[in-house]
Amino acid sequence: MNWDAIGAIAEILGASAVFLSLIYLATQIRSSTNQASAQMFLSVASEQSRVSDAITGDPANLLVWIKMHSGSEFTREEKVRVLFLIGRVVQAYLAIQIGYDKGQIDEKFYGDAKRQVNEMLGSEHARPLVKKQLERNNPNLMNSEIFANLLE
């Protein structure tokens, strides 16, 4: 065997090694992406649960939540409490928007989340409070698609 043949075999082996490395990296990236998506889903689901618990687990929070949707007047303490709760809901659903924008949350889950945020904050009496809260604390979130129906 001459040196040219040995060189050609070495080039074929090198190209094969590069090709196999690329396949391995693609598999690892896909696995990592799937793992990140699963982690994002678990994180979002956990935050949604914490928000629900914050609203329903404390009678005073539940009372102001009901008052918000009925249009009743708030005391100063209740106003602070309801704005805090709105902020918690907004932050939870913003995480969903970010996950969706990064491709870590699928279209179906995102659609469900958009419906949920409208159910939680979309009453005629809650919308002005939500809009005011977003304008004051998170003006850059006003353009987030997940909140679009709340701000119409």
PyMOL commands that set and color helices and strands:
alter all, ss='L'
color gray80, all
select helices_A, chain A and resi 3-56+59-70+76-101+107-121+126-137+139-143+145-151
alter helices_A, ss='H'
color red, helices_A
deselect
rebuild
show_as cartoon
